[in-house]
């Protein structure tokens, strides 16, 4: 529990739980136990974590404000032509 | 410039400020972006001054040194008077 103070003093933030317990995940080895409980029987049941890459933006030019507001971004390199393709069930 | 045109210019200048502010969050040393942010911010403040001098406060919680109390008598800037909802 975090940020808990004695009764009668400041407000408390209750631990809402629900966080990921890494020791309960599939295909993990407890911290410090690799030498004794290594990954000899490794099976691929889990998914690889997603990784993201994006280029570092460099400001070279911006739209004039009216055009920026219309397009949803000041930056020409960030314009995306999002078009509505229908809802999830269509 | 009429009231709606002025509000449009304010929205546009504010959006430009927001965009450059977000950019500067990750590029705090970009001198060109900083200069442009300041330019748009000054433009925005000037537009707000112009608007408030003529049409009254743009925001409701007291930071506008314009005609105190006048907001009671008119529609709010965000009320679409074209739809008959404002005063």
Backbone of each chain as nested JSON, in Angstrom:
{
  "chains": [
    {"id": "A", "residues": [
      {"number": 1, "name": "UNK", "atoms": {"N": [0.843, -1.193, 0.0], "CA": [0.0, 0.0, 0.0], "C": [0.878, 1.242, 0.0]}},
      {"number": 2, "name": "UNK", "atoms": {"N": [0.524, 2.184, -0.857], "CA": [1.358, 3.364, -1.003], "C": [0.682, 4.579, -0.403]}},
      {"number": 3, "name": "UNK", "atoms": {"N": [1.484, 5.506, -0.009], "CA": [0.985, 6.803, 0.442], "C": [-0.08, 6.685, 1.527]}},
      {"number": 4, "name": "UNK", "atoms": {"N": [0.161, 5.798, 2.46], "CA": [-0.811, 5.606, 3.529], "C": [-0.325, 6.315, 4.779]}},
      {"number": 5, "name": "UNK", "atoms": {"N": [-1.19, 7.058, 5.377], "CA": [-0.823, 7.8, 6.566], "C": [-1.676, 7.305, 7.722]}},
      {"number": 6, "name": "UNK", "atoms": {"N": [-1.265, 7.656, 8.926], "CA": [-1.987, 7.207, 10.114], "C": [-3.416, 7.758, 10.109]}},
      {"number": 7, "name": "UNK", "atoms": {"N": [-4.293, 6.979, 10.718], "CA": [-5.688, 7.395, 10.79], "C": [-5.796, 8.767, 11.429]}},
      {"number": 8, "name": "UNK", "atoms": {"N": [-6.646, 9.587, 10.927], "CA": [-6.833, 10.91, 11.495], "C": [-5.908, 11.95, 10.913]}},
      {"number": 9, "name": "UNK", "atoms": {"N": [-4.916, 11.527, 10.151], "CA": [-4.039, 12.513, 9.524], "C": [-4.465, 12.697, 8.071]}},
      {"number": 10, "name": "UNK", "atoms": {"N": [-3.499, 12.766, 7.185], "CA": [-3.83, 13.085, 5.795], "C": [-4.593, 11.941, 5.136]}},
      {"number": 11, "name": "UNK", "atoms": {"N": [-5.144, 12.237, 4.025], "CA": [-5.924, 11.258, 3.257], "C": [-5.025, 10.131, 2.754]}},
      {"number": 12, "name": "UNK", "atoms": {"N": [-5.631, 9.009, 2.531], "CA": [-4.879, 7.846, 2.052], "C": [-5.24, 7.522, 0.613]}},
      {"number": 13, "name": "UNK", "atoms": {"N": [-4.29, 6.914, -0.067], "CA": [-4.59, 6.323, -1.364], "C": [-4.591, 4.816, -1.168]}},
      {"number": 14, "name": "UNK", "atoms": {"N": [-5.699, 4.188, -1.405], "CA": [-5.79, 2.753, -1.216], "C": [-5.141, 2.02, -2.387]}},
      {"number": 15, "name": "UNK", "atoms": {"N": [-4.497, 0.907, -2.066], "CA": [-3.962, 0.032, -3.1], "C": [-5.132, -0.671, -3.775]}},
      {"number": 16, "name": "UNK", "atoms": {"N": [-5.302, -0.417, -5.047], "CA": [-6.434, -1.015, -5.734], "C": [-6.137, -2.403, -6.269]}},
      {"number": 17, "name": "UNK", "atoms": {"N": [-4.901, -2.849, -6.129], "CA": [-4.561, -4.186, -6.587], "C": [-4.664, -4.278, -8.101]}},
      {"number": 18, "name": "UNK", "atoms": {"N": [-4.657, -5.505, -8.599], "CA": [-4.866, -5.697, -10.025], "C": [-3.627, -5.518, -10.871]}},
      {"number": 19, "name": "UNK", "atoms": {"N": [-2.503, -5.161, -10.273], "CA": [-1.28, -5.012, -11.043], "C": [-0.741, -6.366, -11.461]}},
      {"number": 20, "name": "UNK", "atoms": {"N": [0.197, -6.337, -12.408], "CA": [0.766, -7.582, -12.894], "C": [1.747, -8.126, -11.863]}},
      {"number": 21, "name": "UNK", "atoms": {"N": [1.588, -9.394, -11.52], "CA": [2.551, -10.057, -10.643], "C": [3.534, -10.797, -11.528]}},
      {"number": 22, "name": "UNK", "atoms": {"N": [4.784, -10.324, -11.644], "CA": [5.719, -10.952, -12.579], "C": [6.054, -12.397, -12.197]}},
      {"number": 23, "name": "UNK", "atoms": {"N": [5.91, -12.726, -10.932], "CA": [6.253, -14.102, -10.539], "C": [5.165, -15.083, -10.962]}},
      {"number": 24, "name": "UNK", "atoms": {"N": [3.997, -14.561, -11.32], "CA": [2.9, -15.436, -11.719], "C": [2.816, -15.595, -13.233]}},
      {"number": 25, "name": "UNK", "atoms": {"N": [3.656, -14.85, -13.96], "CA": [3.589, -14.923, -15.418], "C": [4.174, -16.244, -15.912]}},
      {"number": 26, "name": "UNK", "atoms": {"N": [3.78, -16.65, -17.102], "CA": [4.329, -17.86, -17.711], "C": [5.791, -17.643, -18.084]}},
      {"number": 27, "name": "UNK", "atoms": {"N": [6.55, -18.713, -18.069], "CA": [7.917, -18.703, -18.586], "C": [8.807, -17.651, -17.946]}},
      {"number": 28, "name": "UNK", "atoms": {"N": [8.68, -17.514, -16.639], "CA": [9.597, -16.605, -15.968], "C": [10.445, -17.391, -14.979]}},
      {"number": 29, "name": "UNK", "atoms": {"N": [11.599, -16.852, -14.7], "CA": [12.485, -17.41, -13.683], "C": [12.581, -16.368, -12.589]}},
      {"number": 30, "name": "UNK", "atoms": {"N": [12.461, -16.81, -11.333], "CA": [12.515, -15.852, -10.24], "C": [13.846, -15.127, -10.246]}},
      {"number": 31, "name": "UNK", "atoms": {"N": [13.819, -13.867, -9.888], "CA": [15.024, -13.063, -9.852], "C": [16.083, -13.732, -8.991]}},
      {"number": 32, "name": "UNK", "atoms": {"N": [17.298, -13.866, -9.511], "CA": [18.402, -14.461, -8.777], "C": [18.463, -15.967, -8.873]}},
      {"number": 33, "name": "UNK", "atoms": {"N": [17.508, -16.566, -9.6], "CA": [17.442, -18.029, -9.646], "C": [17.828, -18.613, -10.993]}},
      {"number": 34, "name": "UNK", "atoms": {"N": [18.411, -17.812, -11.859], "CA": [18.727, -18.299, -13.206], "C": [19.727, -19.457, -13.148]}},
      {"number": 35, "name": "UNK", "atoms": {"N": [20.702, -19.371, -12.237], "CA": [21.736, -20.403, -12.208], "C": [21.197, -21.74, -11.719]}},
      {"number": 36, "name": "UNK", "atoms": {"N": [20.168, -21.711, -10.915], "CA": [19.641, -22.965, -10.357], "C": [18.359, -23.417, -11.044]}},
      {"number": 37, "name": "UNK", "atoms": {"N": [17.6, -22.491, -11.58], "CA": [16.341, -22.846, -12.227], "C": [16.271, -22.165, -13.572]}},
      {"number": 38, "name": "UNK", "atoms": {"N": [17.222, -22.491, -14.436], "CA": [17.337, -21.821, -15.724], "C": [16.202, -22.163, -16.657]}},
      {"number": 39, "name": "UNK", "atoms": {"N": [16.429, -21.882, -17.927], "CA": [15.341, -21.971, -18.891], "C": [15.493, -23.189, -19.78]}},
      {"number": 40, "name": "UNK", "atoms": {"N": [15.893, -24.323, -19.206], "CA": [16.125, -25.53, -20.007], "C": [14.872, -26.092, -20.633]}},
      {"number": 41, "name": "UNK", "atoms": {"N": [13.718, -25.811, -20.051], "CA": [12.488, -26.388, -20.59], "C": [11.61, -25.308, -21.19]}},
      {"number": 42, "name": "UNK", "atoms": {"N": [12.287, -24.313, -21.749], "CA": [11.563, -23.16, -22.264], "C": [10.556, -23.551, -23.332]}},
      {"number": 43, "name": "UNK", "atoms": {"N": [9.345, -23.067, -23.177], "CA": [8.325, -23.28, -24.199], "C": [7.747, -21.923, -24.583]}},
      {"number": 44, "name": "UNK", "atoms": {"N": [7.287, -21.841, -25.797], "CA": [6.834, -20.564, -26.314], "C": [5.322, -20.434, -26.187]}},
      {"number": 45, "name": "UNK", "atoms": {"N": [4.857, -20.235, -25.01], "CA": [3.421, -20.061, -24.827], "C": [3.032, -18.593, -24.701]}},
      {"number": 46, "name": "UNK", "atoms": {"N": [3.996, -17.778, -24.328], "CA": [3.681, -16.361, -24.156], "C": [3.895, -15.586, -25.431]}},
      {"number": 47, "name": "UNK", "atoms": {"N": [3.568, -14.327, -25.39], "CA": [3.801, -13.455, -26.536], "C": [4.951, -12.518, -26.224]}},
      {"number": 48, "name": "UNK", "atoms": {"N": [5.705, -12.212, -27.259], "CA": [6.774, -11.235, -27.107], "C": [6.154, -9.858, -26.844]}},
      {"number": 49, "name": "UNK", "atoms": {"N": [6.805, -9.107, -25.954], "CA": [6.32, -7.763, -25.71], "C": [6.421, -6.928, -26.977]}},
      {"number": 50, "name": "UNK", "atoms": {"N": [5.459, -6.087, -27.183], "CA": [5.502, -5.194, -28.334], "C": [6.613, -4.171, -28.146]}},
      {"number": 51, "name": "UNK", "atoms": {"N": [7.259, -3.813, -29.224], "CA": [8.243, -2.739, -29.173], "C": [7.844, -1.69, -30.208]}},
      {"number": 52, "name": "UNK", "atoms": {"N": [8.141, -0.474, -29.895], "CA": [7.744, 0.61, -30.786], "C": [8.972, 1.4, -31.208]}},
      {"number": 53, "name": "UNK", "atoms": {"N": [8.925, 1.888, -32.417], "CA": [9.987, 2.746, -32.915], "C": [9.359, 3.96, -33.578]}},
      {"number": 54, "name": "UNK", "atoms": {"N": [9.879, 5.114, -33.287], "CA": [9.446, 6.276, -34.045], "C": [10.637, 7.205, -34.222]}},
      {"number": 55, "name": "UNK", "atoms": {"N": [10.719, 7.861, -35.371], "CA": [11.847, 8.76, -35.609], "C": [11.721, 10.019, -34.756]}},
      {"number": 56, "name": "UNK", "atoms": {"N": [12.841, 10.585, -34.404], "CA": [12.842, 11.811, -33.613], "C": [12.429, 12.978, -34.506]}},
      {"number": 57, "name": "UNK", "atoms": {"N": [11.395, 13.677, -34.073], "CA": [10.864, 14.762, -34.897], "C": [11.803, 15.958, -34.909]}},
      {"number": 58, "name": "UNK", "atoms": {"N": [11.942, 16.572, -36.055], "CA": [12.729, 17.801, -36.184], "C": [11.828, 18.875, -36.791]}},
      {"number": 59, "name": "UNK", "atoms": {"N": [11.713, 19.997, -36.094], "CA": [10.837, 21.088, -36.54], "C": [11.516, 21.884, -37.629]}},
      {"number": 60, "name": "UNK", "atoms": {"N": [10.973, 21.764, -38.85], "CA": [11.538, 22.511, -39.97], "C": [10.567, 23.551, -40.502]}},
      {"number": 61, "name": "UNK", "atoms": {"N": [9.275, 23.236, -40.435], "CA": [8.253, 24.168, -40.897], "C": [6.928, 23.766, -40.284]}},
      {"number": 62, "name": "UNK", "atoms": {"N": [6.077, 24.743, -40.09], "CA": [4.748, 24.459, -39.563], "C": [3.687, 25.098, -40.432]}},
      {"number": 63, "name": "UNK", "atoms": {"N": [2.503, 24.488, -40.437], "CA": [1.398, 25.102, -41.162], "C": [1.032, 26.426, -40.52]}},
      {"number": 64, "name": "UNK", "atoms": {"N": [0.399, 27.291, -41.293], "CA": [-0.211, 28.476, -40.713], "C": [-1.35, 28.005, -39.804]}},
      {"number": 65, "name": "UNK", "atoms": {"N": [-1.655, 28.774, -38.743], "CA": [-2.58, 28.296, -37.712], "C": [-3.929, 27.803, -38.23]}},
      {"number": 66, "name": "UNK", "atoms": {"N": [-4.514, 28.471, -39.207], "CA": [-5.83, 28.04, -39.693], "C": [-5.751, 26.647, -40.318]}},
      {"number": 67, "name": "UNK", "atoms": {"N": [-4.716, 26.437, -41.101], "CA": [-4.536, 25.137, -41.743], "C": [-4.188, 24.068, -40.696]}},
      {"number": 68, "name": "UNK", "atoms": {"N": [-3.393, 24.444, -39.702], "CA": [-3.03, 23.497, -38.648], "C": [-4.268, 23.014, -37.899]}},
      {"number": 69, "name": "UNK", "atoms": {"N": [-5.157, 23.957, -37.557], "CA": [-6.363, 23.576, -36.829], "C": [-7.246, 22.676, -37.687]}},
      {"number": 70, "name": "UNK", "atoms": {"N": [-7.295, 22.951, -38.972], "CA": [-8.126, 22.142, -39.871], "C": [-7.579, 20.724, -40.012]}},
      {"number": 71, "name": "UNK", "atoms": {"N": [-6.256, 20.601, -40.058], "CA": [-5.629, 19.3, -40.277], "C": [-5.381, 18.539, -38.971]}},
      {"number": 72, "name": "UNK", "atoms": {"N": [-5.482, 19.226, -37.848], "CA": [-5.274, 18.552, -36.57], "C": [-3.834, 18.497, -36.124]}},
      {"number": 73, "name": "UNK", "atoms": {"N": [-2.941, 19.12, -36.842], "CA": [-1.548, 19.188, -36.409], "C": [-0.867, 20.381, -37.057]}},
      {"number": 74, "name": "UNK", "atoms": {"N": [0.078, 20.949, -36.334], "CA": [0.865, 22.054, -36.888], "C": [1.926, 21.53, -37.854]}},
      {"number": 75, "name": "UNK", "atoms": {"N": [2.243, 20.254, -37.725], "CA": [3.437, 19.73, -38.382], "C": [3.081, 18.912, -39.629]}},
      {"number": 76, "name": "UNK", "atoms": {"N": [3.548, 19.339, -40.798], "CA": [3.211, 18.628, -42.035], "C": [3.568, 17.138, -41.984]}},
      {"number": 77, "name": "UNK", "atoms": {"N": [4.668, 16.801, -41.3], "CA": [5.088, 15.404, -41.278], "C": [4.182, 14.524, -40.412]}},
      {"number": 78, "name": "UNK", "atoms": {"N": [3.28, 15.139, -39.651], "CA": [2.399, 14.361, -38.778], "C": [0.97, 14.253, -39.3]}},
      {"number": 79, "name": "UNK", "atoms": {"N": [0.724, 14.796, -40.478], "CA": [-0.638, 14.72, -41.019], "C": [-0.957, 13.284, -41.4]}},
      {"number": 80, "name": "UNK", "atoms": {"N": [-2.085, 12.819, -40.902], "CA": [-2.561, 11.502, -41.311], "C": [-3.971, 11.646, -41.853]}},
      {"number": 81, "name": "UNK", "atoms": {"N": [-4.205, 10.966, -42.93], "CA": [-5.522, 11.071, -43.545], "C": [-6.433, 9.998, -42.962]}},
      {"number": 82, "name": "UNK", "atoms": {"N": [-6.837, 10.225, -41.709], "CA": [-7.739, 9.271, -41.083], "C": [-9.114, 9.384, -41.726]}},
      {"number": 83, "name": "UNK", "atoms": {"N": [-9.626, 8.297, -42.158], "CA": [-10.987, 8.305, -42.698], "C": [-11.798, 7.242, -41.975]}},
      {"number": 84, "name": "UNK", "atoms": {"N": [-13.03, 7.578, -41.702], "CA": [-13.91, 6.677, -40.97], "C": [-14.29, 5.485, -41.841]}},
      {"number": 85, "name": "UNK", "atoms": {"N": [-13.997, 4.297, -41.36], "CA": [-14.253, 3.096, -42.156], "C": [-15.45, 2.323, -41.629]}},
      {"number": 86, "name": "UNK", "atoms": {"N": [-16.189, 2.914, -40.731], "CA": [-17.302, 2.196, -40.125], "C": [-16.924, 1.697, -38.751]}},
      {"number": 87, "name": "UNK", "atoms": {"N": [-17.911, 1.298, -37.992], "CA": [-17.676, 0.853, -36.625], "C": [-17.045, -0.516, -36.567]}},
      {"number": 88, "name": "UNK", "atoms": {"N": [-16.833, -1.005, -35.333], "CA": [-16.168, -2.292, -35.123], "C": [-16.949, -3.442, -35.747]}},
      {"number": 89, "name": "UNK", "atoms": {"N": [-18.254, -3.317, -35.839], "CA": [-19.081, -4.432, -36.29], "C": [-19.464, -4.34, -37.755]}},
      {"number": 90, "name": "UNK", "atoms": {"N": [-18.927, -3.353, -38.436], "CA": [-19.341, -3.208, -39.828], "C": [-18.321, -3.847, -40.759]}}
    ]},
    {"id": "B", "residues": [
      {"number": 1, "name": "UNK", "atoms": {"N": [-13.035, 42.585, -37.961], "CA": [-13.271, 41.172, -37.647], "C": [-14.454, 41.069, -36.673]}},
      {"number": 2, "name": "UNK", "atoms": {"N": [-15.44, 40.261, -37.008], "CA": [-16.57, 40.125, -36.098], "C": [-16.26, 39.118, -34.984]}},
      {"number": 3, "name": "UNK", "atoms": {"N": [-17.206, 38.906, -34.09], "CA": [-16.949, 38.078, -32.913], "C": [-16.557, 36.648, -33.3]}},
      {"number": 4, "name": "UNK", "atoms": {"N": [-17.3, 36.058, -34.224], "CA": [-17.003, 34.672, -34.594], "C": [-15.644, 34.553, -35.283]}},
      {"number": 5, "name": "UNK", "atoms": {"N": [-15.318, 35.504, -36.127], "CA": [-14.005, 35.472, -36.788], "C": [-12.885, 35.605, -35.759]}},
      {"number": 6, "name": "UNK", "atoms": {"N": [-13.121, 36.477, -34.779], "CA": [-12.115, 36.669, -33.731], "C": [-11.939, 35.396, -32.907]}},
      {"number": 7, "name": "UNK", "atoms": {"N": [-13.049, 34.737, -32.591], "CA": [-12.966, 33.476, -31.851], "C": [-12.223, 32.412, -32.661]}},
      {"number": 8, "name": "UNK", "atoms": {"N": [-12.457, 32.418, -33.976], "CA": [-11.756, 31.451, -34.827], "C": [-10.253, 31.715, -34.816]}},
      {"number": 9, "name": "UNK", "atoms": {"N": [-9.872, 32.994, -34.928], "CA": [-8.44, 33.331, -34.877], "C": [-7.829, 32.912, -33.537]}},
      {"number": 10, "name": "UNK", "atoms": {"N": [-8.607, 33.081, -32.453], "CA": [-8.12, 32.692, -31.123], "C": [-7.917, 31.177, -31.044]}},
      {"number": 11, "name": "UNK", "atoms": {"N": [-8.87, 30.431, -31.564], "CA": [-8.745, 28.961, -31.564], "C": [-7.512, 28.531, -32.349]}},
      {"number": 12, "name": "UNK", "atoms": {"N": [-7.311, 29.167, -33.486], "CA": [-6.181, 28.797, -34.343], "C": [-4.853, 29.11, -33.66]}},
      {"number": 13, "name": "UNK", "atoms": {"N": [-4.757, 30.305, -33.083], "CA": [-3.508, 30.683, -32.416], "C": [-3.258, 29.807, -31.19]}},
      {"number": 14, "name": "UNK", "atoms": {"N": [-4.337, 29.491, -30.465], "CA": [-4.183, 28.629, -29.286], "C": [-3.722, 27.242, -29.693]}},
      {"number": 15, "name": "UNK", "atoms": {"N": [-4.26, 26.736, -30.799], "CA": [-3.848, 25.407, -31.262], "C": [-2.379, 25.406, -31.661]}},
      {"number": 16, "name": "UNK", "atoms": {"N": [-1.948, 26.455, -32.342], "CA": [-0.53, 26.548, -32.711], "C": [0.347, 26.566, -31.457]}},
      {"number": 17, "name": "UNK", "atoms": {"N": [-0.084, 27.284, -30.431], "CA": [0.66, 27.312, -29.162], "C": [0.728, 25.923, -28.535]}},
      {"number": 18, "name": "UNK", "atoms": {"N": [-0.402, 25.228, -28.525], "CA": [-0.442, 23.889, -27.92], "C": [0.494, 22.95, -28.661]}},
      {"number": 19, "name": "UNK", "atoms": {"N": [0.458, 23.009, -29.99], "CA": [1.308, 22.129, -30.782], "C": [2.793, 22.374, -30.49]}},
      {"number": 20, "name": "UNK", "atoms": {"N": [3.177, 23.635, -30.465], "CA": [4.59, 23.937, -30.222], "C": [4.972, 23.651, -28.775]}},
      {"number": 21, "name": "UNK", "atoms": {"N": [4.014, 23.837, -27.863], "CA": [4.3, 23.506, -26.464], "C": [4.574, 22.016, -26.318]}},
      {"number": 22, "name": "UNK", "atoms": {"N": [3.765, 21.19, -26.99], "CA": [3.985, 19.741, -26.936], "C": [5.333, 19.375, -27.553]}},
      {"number": 23, "name": "UNK", "atoms": {"N": [5.654, 20.032, -28.67], "CA": [6.939, 19.772, -29.32], "C": [8.091, 20.143, -28.384]}},
      {"number": 24, "name": "UNK", "atoms": {"N": [7.931, 21.292, -27.713], "CA": [9.009, 21.748, -26.821], "C": [9.154, 20.861, -25.587]}},
      {"number": 25, "name": "UNK", "atoms": {"N": [8.111, 20.099, -25.255], "CA": [8.245, 19.141, -24.152], "C": [9.392, 18.177, -24.405]}},
      {"number": 26, "name": "UNK", "atoms": {"N": [9.534, 17.787, -25.67], "CA": [10.584, 16.816, -26.002], "C": [11.781, 17.46, -26.694]}},
      {"number": 27, "name": "UNK", "atoms": {"N": [11.653, 18.738, -27.056], "CA": [12.759, 19.432, -27.727], "C": [12.975, 20.794, -27.061]}},
      {"number": 28, "name": "UNK", "atoms": {"N": [13.292, 20.815, -25.763], "CA": [13.348, 22.099, -25.049], "C": [14.439, 23.046, -25.544]}},
      {"number": 29, "name": "UNK", "atoms": {"N": [15.384, 22.538, -26.3], "CA": [16.486, 23.396, -26.754], "C": [16.343, 23.842, -28.206]}},
      {"number": 30, "name": "UNK", "atoms": {"N": [15.18, 23.581, -28.8], "CA": [14.974, 23.975, -30.191], "C": [14.633, 25.47, -30.242]}},
      {"number": 31, "name": "UNK", "atoms": {"N": [15.618, 26.27, -30.629], "CA": [15.457, 27.732, -30.569], "C": [14.378, 28.223, -31.526]}},
      {"number": 32, "name": "UNK", "atoms": {"N": [14.293, 27.621, -32.703], "CA": [13.295, 28.061, -33.687], "C": [11.886, 27.78, -33.163]}},
      {"number": 33, "name": "UNK", "atoms": {"N": [11.706, 26.6, -32.588], "CA": [10.386, 26.246, -32.055], "C": [10.02, 27.163, -30.888]}},
      {"number": 34, "name": "UNK", "atoms": {"N": [11.009, 27.466, -30.063], "CA": [10.755, 28.348, -28.92], "C": [10.36, 29.75, -29.387]}},
      {"number": 35, "name": "UNK", "atoms": {"N": [11.078, 30.249, -30.397], "CA": [10.774, 31.588, -30.925], "C": [9.372, 31.616, -31.53]}},
      {"number": 36, "name": "UNK", "atoms": {"N": [9.029, 30.55, -32.262], "CA": [7.706, 30.511, -32.883], "C": [6.616, 30.37, -31.832]}},
      {"number": 37, "name": "UNK", "atoms": {"N": [6.903, 29.598, -30.788], "CA": [5.939, 29.465, -29.692], "C": [5.656, 30.837, -29.067]}},
      {"number": 38, "name": "UNK", "atoms": {"N": [6.723, 31.588, -28.827], "CA": [6.546, 32.912, -28.219], "C": [5.768, 33.837, -29.155]}},
      {"number": 39, "name": "UNK", "atoms": {"N": [6.068, 33.751, -30.453], "CA": [5.337, 34.578, -31.412], "C": [3.848, 34.266, -31.402]}},
      {"number": 40, "name": "UNK", "atoms": {"N": [3.53, 32.972, -31.442], "CA": [2.112, 32.589, -31.444], "C": [1.463, 32.925, -30.1]}},
      {"number": 41, "name": "UNK", "atoms": {"N": [2.202, 32.778, -29.02], "CA": [1.641, 33.098, -27.703], "C": [1.322, 34.587, -27.593]}},
      {"number": 42, "name": "UNK", "atoms": {"N": [2.224, 35.418, -28.105], "CA": [1.974, 36.865, -28.087], "C": [0.788, 37.219, -28.968]}},
      {"number": 43, "name": "UNK", "atoms": {"N": [0.709, 36.54, -30.116], "CA": [-0.421, 36.774, -31.018], "C": [-1.724, 36.364, -30.323]}},
      {"number": 44, "name": "UNK", "atoms": {"N": [-1.681, 35.232, -29.632], "CA": [-2.869, 34.745, -28.929], "C": [-3.312, 35.732, -27.85]}},
      {"number": 45, "name": "UNK", "atoms": {"N": [-2.357, 36.221, -27.073], "CA": [-2.704, 37.168, -26.01], "C": [-3.287, 38.455, -26.583]}},
      {"number": 46, "name": "UNK", "atoms": {"N": [-2.718, 38.911, -27.708], "CA": [-3.234, 40.127, -28.337], "C": [-4.661, 39.91, -28.835]}},
      {"number": 47, "name": "UNK", "atoms": {"N": [-4.916, 38.732, -29.429], "CA": [-6.262, 38.42, -29.907], "C": [-7.253, 38.359, -28.751]}},
      {"number": 48, "name": "UNK", "atoms": {"N": [-6.821, 37.741, -27.641], "CA": [-7.701, 37.652, -26.472], "C": [-7.993, 39.041, -25.921]}},
      {"number": 49, "name": "UNK", "atoms": {"N": [-6.959, 39.892, -25.871], "CA": [-7.168, 41.27, -25.41], "C": [-8.191, 41.979, -26.29]}},
      {"number": 50, "name": "UNK", "atoms": {"N": [-8.03, 41.819, -27.589], "CA": [-8.96, 42.459, -28.522], "C": [-10.376, 41.951, -28.31]}},
      {"number": 51, "name": "UNK", "atoms": {"N": [-10.481, 40.616, -28.184], "CA": [-11.812, 40.031, -27.995], "C": [-12.459, 40.558, -26.718]}},
      {"number": 52, "name": "UNK", "atoms": {"N": [-11.723, 40.496, -25.625], "CA": [-12.312, 40.826, -24.322], "C": [-12.646, 42.31, -24.204]}},
      {"number": 53, "name": "UNK", "atoms": {"N": [-11.839, 43.152, -24.88], "CA": [-12.12, 44.587, -24.83], "C": [-13.459, 44.899, -25.477]}},
      {"number": 54, "name": "UNK", "atoms": {"N": [-13.814, 44.079, -26.47], "CA": [-15.053, 44.351, -27.2], "C": [-16.222, 43.515, -26.702]}},
      {"number": 55, "name": "UNK", "atoms": {"N": [-15.966, 42.244, -26.432], "CA": [-17.071, 41.314, -26.19], "C": [-17.137, 40.801, -24.756]}},
      {"number": 56, "name": "UNK", "atoms": {"N": [-16.194, 41.191, -23.918], "CA": [-16.237, 40.741, -22.532], "C": [-15.366, 39.513, -22.301]}},
      {"number": 57, "name": "UNK", "atoms": {"N": [-15.4, 38.992, -21.087], "CA": [-14.481, 37.915, -20.69], "C": [-14.615, 36.669, -21.56]}},
      {"number": 58, "name": "UNK", "atoms": {"N": [-13.476, 36.083, -21.861], "CA": [-13.461, 34.856, -22.64], "C": [-13.588, 33.633, -21.726]}},
      {"number": 59, "name": "UNK", "atoms": {"N": [-13.071, 33.763, -20.519], "CA": [-13.135, 32.674, -19.549], "C": [-13.972, 33.134, -18.363]}},
      {"number": 60, "name": "UNK", "atoms": {"N": [-14.555, 32.171, -17.651], "CA": [-15.496, 32.582, -16.613], "C": [-14.843, 32.901, -15.276]}},
      {"number": 61, "name": "UNK", "atoms": {"N": [-13.731, 32.253, -14.917], "CA": [-13.194, 32.497, -13.584], "C": [-12.085, 33.532, -13.58]}},
      {"number": 62, "name": "UNK", "atoms": {"N": [-12.464, 34.718, -13.213], "CA": [-11.788, 35.957, -13.063], "C": [-10.315, 36.105, -13.352]}},
      {"number": 63, "name": "UNK", "atoms": {"N": [-9.947, 36.292, -14.595], "CA": [-8.593, 36.747, -14.874], "C": [-8.646, 37.753, -16.011]}},
      {"number": 64, "name": "UNK", "atoms": {"N": [-9.822, 38.257, -16.29], "CA": [-10.002, 39.18, -17.389], "C": [-10.349, 40.56, -16.845]}},
      {"number": 65, "name": "UNK", "atoms": {"N": [-9.448, 41.525, -17.082], "CA": [-9.675, 42.866, -16.558], "C": [-10.559, 43.655, -17.512]}},
      {"number": 66, "name": "UNK", "atoms": {"N": [-11.729, 43.111, -17.771], "CA": [-12.675, 43.795, -18.644], "C": [-13.912, 44.135, -17.827]}},
      {"number": 67, "name": "UNK", "atoms": {"N": [-14.915, 44.609, -18.501], "CA": [-16.126, 45.113, -17.863], "C": [-16.722, 44.111, -16.871]}},
      {"number": 68, "name": "UNK", "atoms": {"N": [-16.43, 44.299, -15.599], "CA": [-16.846, 43.336, -14.576], "C": [-18.361, 43.243, -14.501]}},
      {"number": 69, "name": "UNK", "atoms": {"N": [-18.848, 42.02, -14.494], "CA": [-20.282, 41.813, -14.363], "C": [-21.031, 41.748, -15.677]}},
      {"number": 70, "name": "UNK", "atoms": {"N": [-20.359, 42.14, -16.774], "CA": [-21.065, 42.202, -18.05], "C": [-21.46, 40.819, -18.556]}},
      {"number": 71, "name": "UNK", "atoms": {"N": [-20.799, 39.784, -18.057], "CA": [-21.091, 38.432, -18.534], "C": [-22.528, 38.001, -18.232]}},
      {"number": 72, "name": "UNK", "atoms": {"N": [-23.13, 38.645, -17.292], "CA": [-24.501, 38.284, -16.945], "C": [-25.449, 38.552, -18.106]}},
      {"number": 73, "name": "UNK", "atoms": {"N": [-25.104, 39.558, -18.915], "CA": [-26.071, 40.047, -19.895], "C": [-25.934, 39.431, -21.284]}},
      {"number": 74, "name": "UNK", "atoms": {"N": [-24.901, 38.699, -21.556], "CA": [-24.713, 38.161, -22.9], "C": [-24.565, 36.646, -22.885]}},
      {"number": 75, "name": "UNK", "atoms": {"N": [-24.473, 36.074, -24.096], "CA": [-24.227, 34.646, -24.202], "C": [-22.763, 34.342, -23.944]}},
      {"number": 76, "name": "UNK", "atoms": {"N": [-22.474, 33.114, -23.565], "CA": [-21.075, 32.709, -23.404], "C": [-20.435, 32.51, -24.773]}},
      {"number": 77, "name": "UNK", "atoms": {"N": [-19.134, 32.721, -24.866], "CA": [-18.479, 32.581, -26.171], "C": [-18.685, 31.192, -26.784]}},
      {"number": 78, "name": "UNK", "atoms": {"N": [-18.843, 30.174, -25.953], "CA": [-18.934, 28.814, -26.477], "C": [-20.381, 28.424, -26.822]}},
      {"number": 79, "name": "UNK", "atoms": {"N": [-21.309, 29.307, -26.55], "CA": [-22.695, 29.009, -26.907], "C": [-22.918, 29.377, -28.367]}},
      {"number": 80, "name": "UNK", "atoms": {"N": [-23.459, 28.406, -29.127], "CA": [-23.695, 28.633, -30.542], "C": [-24.996, 29.406, -30.727]}},
      {"number": 81, "name": "UNK", "atoms": {"N": [-24.848, 30.695, -30.964], "CA": [-26.047, 31.521, -31.078], "C": [-26.821, 31.216, -32.358]}},
      {"number": 82, "name": "UNK", "atoms": {"N": [-26.119, 30.6, -33.342], "CA": [-26.813, 30.234, -34.573], "C": [-27.923, 29.218, -34.313]}},
      {"number": 83, "name": "UNK", "atoms": {"N": [-27.769, 28.458, -33.241], "CA": [-28.758, 27.434, -32.939], "C": [-29.8, 27.938, -31.948]}},
      {"number": 84, "name": "UNK", "atoms": {"N": [-29.754, 29.227, -31.697], "CA": [-30.783, 29.811, -30.857], "C": [-30.646, 29.495, -29.389]}},
      {"number": 85, "name": "UNK", "atoms": {"N": [-29.428, 29.071, -28.966], "CA": [-29.259, 28.702, -27.564], "C": [-28.65, 29.831, -26.742]}},
      {"number": 86, "name": "UNK", "atoms": {"N": [-28.133, 30.825, -27.428], "CA": [-27.429, 31.867, -26.677], "C": [-28.206, 33.175, -26.658]}},
      {"number": 87, "name": "UNK", "atoms": {"N": [-27.657, 34.127, -25.95], "CA": [-28.368, 35.38, -25.829], "C": [-27.843, 36.435, -26.765]}}
    ]}
  ]
}
